[in-house]
Amino acid sequence: MSSQTQNPIMRDIALFAALGVLVLVIFVSQGAVYSVRMLVEAGCYGIIALGLTIQWGYAGLFNVGIMGFIAAGAASSMLMTFPRNPDFWNSGGPELAGLFIVKLIACALALWLANNSNRWGVGPRLRALLITIAIAVSYLVLSFHMTVMSEEIEKASGWMGGLGLPVFFGWIIAGVIAGIIAWFVGKICLGLRSDYLAIATLGIAQIIKHFLKNADWLTNGTLTVSPMPWPVPSPADGEFLFARAAYLSVVAVALLITYLLLQRAYHSPWGRMMRAIRDNEEAAGAMGKNVNRRRLEIFILGCVLMGIGGAMLIHFTSIYDPSGFLDLNHTFLIWVMVILGGSGNNRGAIFGAIFVYIVWVMSEPLAVMLFATIATYGDQWLGWEAPSDFLSRALQMRVFVIGLTITLVLRLAPQGLLPERQARH
């Protein structure tokens, strides 16, 4: 084995060993219950980070709407798995909801026919007019029906409730819904410049969040939904630490399976084609590759993982709150994880997710401890009286620490701590 091959391997081993020591220190200092909770959440973020690293690292797609796909996956899983609401099923709500689904399918079919009318000899101007009419009519029909339906549901039962299905099924549906949304966004934007994709995903994320936040009939809105069901015995059923450890096992298995599948895809002809498109789109197109279709595939796949990771995260926290999805926590932080770990490297995404989340979680209590020490000794040694809000300022230090971390990484290791390994010929 050459030294060129050994060096990256030794670097990976050294970094993961250092990360293991850091986790061990947290276990000793903070206790097992807190540490296991932190690892579960870091593992969920790891799955989301893998979704972003294949979009950005494999295909160069700039997705800044990660929060929207996380929120969509979380809401979908909540609706699938939360217990049924008897008041809803005993009212006229189910009939109205079923009719809405029928109208939605009909509107989608009308839009598809208008979009593909050129196959039947329709000219471009008439085709554009048909698409416009289909969109306008669909909006009017669906918005009117949704208004009537939401008023009836809120009046009769408050909100719809869930379907009471198994949690694992809810996670699958979360990925499917996130993938469907990604298909619509990608169909519109992936053929344009990359900055259009960034704008579109950012806008879609805000639309999804505000819809879920204000759709009281569907998600219970800001009143939140809890407790969310677990795929394993919950803390209410027995040992607190055992329940969290069991959930950690599920997340670890899901993360491992995702990593192995993505590694196989990375080294397959499909993965090499994706990187060829990323590195030289014009050359790949000249070789007969359908660039837009391949980019749509990778975009959908990444968003599916984001939806699943978001669903796993909210089930663990046991509460669904649409107001809790924030760009800082669920978009910017994911980008920091991927950039720090190294885009295009699946191990880097996992390392970055765990390390950055540890820094994010631990920076607040450490900052509070530091500020309290400064206030105490400043008063004893110098007679300095700390401002009344001095300790509350420490709560904002996590943003400073994350910013400092990513600045140092970009300065000292611009390709990340575990950069993508380039093939040598």
N, C-alpha and C positions, 0 to 999 in steps of 0.2 A: 504494500500500500504506500503510495507516494505521500510526501510531506504536505502537498497541496490538499490531499484528501484528509489527512490526519488532523490538520489544523482546524478546519471547521468542526470536525467531530469533537475534538478536545475542547473547543470553545463552547459547543452546545452542552457538553457534560459539565464543564465548569460553571456555566451560567445556571443550569438547572440545579446543580448541587448547591450553589449559593442561594438560590430561591428556596430550596428545601430547608436550608439552615434558617433562613428568615421565617419561614412558616413554623419551624420548630420553636424558635424564640417566641413567636406570638402565642403558640400553644402553651408554653411554660408561663408567660407573663399574663396572658389574658384568660386562660382557661379553655377547656376543650369545647364547651357549649358555644362560646363566642367564636372560637376559631373555626369550628365546623360550619357554622352559619356563614362565615366569611368565605370559606372555600366553596360552599354550594353556590353562592351568588357569583363568585369569580368564575366557576365552571360554566354557569349560564351565560355570563358575558363572553367566555371563551368560545362558545358555539356561535354567538352573534358575531364575534370578531372573525371567526373563520368564514362566515358569510361575507363580511366586508373584504377580507384579504383575497378571496377568489375574484371578487368584482374588480377591485383596484389592482391587486397583484397579478392576476392572470390576464385580465382584459383591459385594464386601465380605465374602468368606469368610475366616475366621480359621483358617488351617492352620498348626499348630505341630508337625506330624509330617512335615516335609519330609525329614528324615533317613531315615524308613522307606521312602518312595517312591524316594529315591536308592539306598538299599541294595537294594531289590527289583529296580530296573532293572539295577543293577550285577551282581547275582547271576544274573539271567536272561540277560544278555549273555554272562557268563562261561560258563554252561552251554551256550549255543548255539555259542560260537566256540572254546572251548578244545579242544585235540586229544583224540581219543577214547582211552579207557582200555581196552586189549585185555583185561585181566584181568576187567573188569566184563562185557564183552560175551561172554566165554567162560564165564560163570558163570550161575547161575539168577537173577541180578539183573534182567535185562531183562524176564523173564516176570513177576516179582513187581511190577516198576514198571508194566508194562502193565496188570496186573490191578488195581493201585491206581488207575490212571486210570479204568478202567471202573467201579470202585466209587465213585469220586469223582463221576463223571457221574451214576450212578444215584442217589446221595444228593442231589445238586443237583436232579435231576428230582423226587425225592420231596418235597423241601422246597418246590420251586416249586408242585407240585400241592397241597400242604397250604396254602400261602399263598394260592392262588387258588381254594380249595375253595368260597368264597362264591359263585362263579359258577354252581355246580351246586346251589345251595340249602342249603348247609351253614350253620348258625347261627354266630354269633360265638364262643360258648363252645366248641362242638365244633371250630371252626376253630383256636382258640387251643390246644386240646388236641392236635389233629393236628400243628400246628407244633412243639409241645413234644416230642411223640413222635418226629417226624422228626429234630429236632436231636439228641435223646438217642441214637437208634439210629445216626445218621450218625457221631456222635462215637465211639461204642463200636466200630463196624465199622472206621472209618478209623484210629483210634488203635491198635487191635490189629494191623491189617494193617501199619501203618507200623513198629510195634515189630519184628515178624517180618522185614519187608523190610530195615530198617536193620541188624539183626544179621547177616543173611545177606550183605548187600553189604559191610559193614565186615570181615567174616570172610574173604570171598572175594577182594575187590579193594581194600579200603581206602576207596574212594569211587567214585562213578559216573564222574567225568570229564565231558568235554564232548561235543559232537556234531561239532566241527570245521567248522562252517559259516562263511560269510563274515562279516566283522566288521559290515558295514553291515546285514546281516540280523539280527545280534544286537542292534544298536541299535534296530531296528524292534520286535523282540520285547520289548526292555526297556520301550519305551513302551507296548506292548500290555498287558504284565503289570501295570505301574504303573496303567494305566487301569482294568483289571479290579478291582484292589484298591480304587481310588478309587470305582468304581461300588458296590461292597458297602458301603463306609463312607458314601458319600453317600446311598444308599438308606435307610440306617438313621437318619442324623443330620441331613440337610439340612432336614428338615421341622420340626426342633426349634430352640431358641434357639441363637445363634451360639456361646455358651460350651460347649454340648454338643459341637459340632463340634470345638472346640479340644481338649477332653478326649479325645474319641474318636481324633482324629488323633495326639495325643501317646501314647495307649495303643497304638495300632496300630503306631506307629514302634518302640516298645520291644519289642513282640511279634515284629515282623519281624526286628529286629536279633538278639534272643536266639535265635530259631528258627534263623536262618542261622549263628549262632555255634556252636550246639550240634548242628546237623545235619551231623555229620562225613561221613555216607554221601552227602550231597547236595553240600556245598560244601567238603569237606575241613576244615571248622571253623577252629580257630585255627592249623592248620598252614599256612594260606594257599595260594594258587594263583598260580604265576608260571612263565614270563613270559607275560603276556597278549598275544595277537596284535594287531597294528596293521593299520589299513586301508591304510597306505602302508608303504614299506620302513622297517624298524625300525633303530635305531642299530647293532644287531649286523650288519646287512647292508651297512653302508658308512659314509658320513660322518655324524657325530653331529649336527652343526648342520643339515645338509640334511634329515635324518630329522625332526627337530623342526620345522623350517620347513614341511615337507610336511604334517605333522600340524596345524600352525597354520593352513595353508591350508584343510584340510578343516573345521576348527572354525569358521573365519571364514566360509566359505560357508554352513555350517549355521546359524550365528548370523544371517547376513544374510537367508537365506531365511525363517527363523522370524520375524524382525523384520518383513519385508515382508508376510508372510501375516497377522500379528497387526495390523499397521497397517490392512490392508484390512478385516479383521474389525471393528476398532475403529470405523471410519467407515461401516460397513454398517448396515442396519436392525437386524441382530442385535446389533451392538455398542451401538447407541443403546438398544435394549430392555434389554440387560443393565445399562446405567448407570441407566436408569429404575427398574429393580427395586432396584438398590443404593440409590438416593436416596430412593425412596418405594415400599416393597414393597406397601403396602395399595392405593395408587393404581394400581399396575401390575396387581395382581390384579383390581381392580374393572374394568379395561379388558379383561379376558378373557385375560390372559397367564397361562400355566402357570408360576408362579414356581418351584416346586420342580424342575420338569423343566429349566428354563433354568439354574438354579443347579447342577444336577447336570451339565449339559453343560460348563459352565465349570470346574467342579471336576475333572472327568475330564480335560479338555484341559490344564489346568495340571499335573496329576500326570503326564500323558504326557510333557510336556516335562521334568519333574523326573527321570523314569526314564531318558529319553534322555541328558540331561546327566550323570547319575550314571554311565551306561555309558561315555560318552565319556571321563569323568574317570579311571575305573579302568583303561581300556585304555591311556591315556597313561602313567599311573604304572607300568604293566606288572605290577602285583601286586594280587590280590584278597584282602583281609583283612577279614572281617566285624567284627573288633574295632576296625578303623580308622574306623568310622562313628560320629561323635560329635555330640551335640546342639549343642555349641558351634560346631563347624566346619560342620555340615551343616544346621542349622536357624537358630540365632541369627545366624550370619554372613550368611545369605541375607536374613533380615529387615532387618539393618542395611543391606545393599546396596539393598533396595527403598525403605526409609524415607529413606535419604540421597539416593538418586536422584530419588525422587518417585513414589509409587504412582499407577497409572493412566496413566503415561507410559512407553511402551516404550523410548524413548531414555534416559529416566531410569534404567530398570532396567539397561540396558547400561552407562551411565556409572557408576552406583553399584557394579556388579559389578567393573568394572575398577579403579576408584579404591580401593574398600574392600579388594580383594584385594591391591593394591600396598601399601597401608598395613599390612595384616595380615602380609604376607611380609617387608617391609622393616623393620618396627618392631623385630624381634628383633635382626638384626645391628647396626642403628643403636644400639639400647639397650646391646648388649654393648660397642660402641665407646665410648659415652658413659660407661658404668660403669667401663671400663678406664681412661679418661682421668681420671675423678674419683679412682680409687684411686691412680693414678700421681702426679698433682699434689697430692693430699691428703697423700701420704706425703712428697713433696719439699718442699712449702711449709709444711705445718702439722704434719708428723710424725704424721699420722693413719694408723693401720693399719686397713685395710679388713677386715671379717669374712671368714672363709674361704669362705663361700658367697655372697660379694657378687656375683660375676659370674653365678652360677647364678640369682640373683634377677632378673637382666635378662631371662631367658627368659620371665618372666611379664609383661613390660611390654607385649606385644602386646595382651593383654586390657585393660589400662589404657588404651592408646592408642585402641583401638576404642571403649571405653566413653566416653572423652573426646570422640572424634569425633562419636559419635551424640548426646551431650549437647549439644555446641555446635550441631549441625545442628537439633535439636529446639528449641533456644532461639532461634537466629537465623533459621532457615528451616523452620518446622514442617511445611510442605507438601513439603519436599525441595528440592534444588538445582534440579531441573527439574520443577516441579509440573505436574500435568495441566492442559492448556489448556481452559478452559471456553468452550463455544460462546456467542457473543454474538449477540443477536437485535436 
